[in-house]
């Protein structure tokens, strides 16, 4: 199984910390966020990793290199100074991810979710990890029906964690360019083609300096 770490965000809300440093290289306990994700994937038995990047992305490549020192084989999908958003970034990298289901996770999250628990085979288009709603997304994104069916309506609602497994087929109608992932997921959910799970462990979306400080305080 292969994986993609989504690291092309511009980190606008994280400024001034991201004026000279890409957000995935911001540190918690002295280690860049993106390194935690690479190490978590390797522990889960996933060694082939694709990382997309945009502005200042060369710093990410310089830090991680080919990934061998971390037990990984890293390939990069460079988007230059025009990020392609989550959907467009994944679509552009599909040729590096192969024809089987792959993991994709946001570089700017902090979590202890065990990636080895993710399904390696799918009978649907996607499998999403959902979490409780943080203060910045109290309305949530999706609900769960039964054991693992993701639905767009219903209560309680949960937040998409930024961790998922996707079939390449999810992107079959897409075209090159910048576009978000969320509408693709919502359409697949409406077609009853998405499964999911609720994770109640540690998770945080590190989108602002305040959230980064909160994570650092917890981990002192």
Secondary structure, 3 states (H helix, E strand, C coil): CEEEEEECCCCHHHCCCCCCCCHHHCEECCEEHHHHHHHHHHHCCCCEEEEEECCCHHHHHHHHCCCHHHCCEEEEEECCCCCCHHHHHHHHHHHHHCCCCEEEEECCEEECCCHHHCCCCCCCCEEEEEECCCHHHCCCCEEEECCCEEECCCCCCEEEEEEEEECHHHHCCCCCCCCCCHHHHHHHHHCCCEEEEEECCCEEECCCHHHHHHHHHHCC
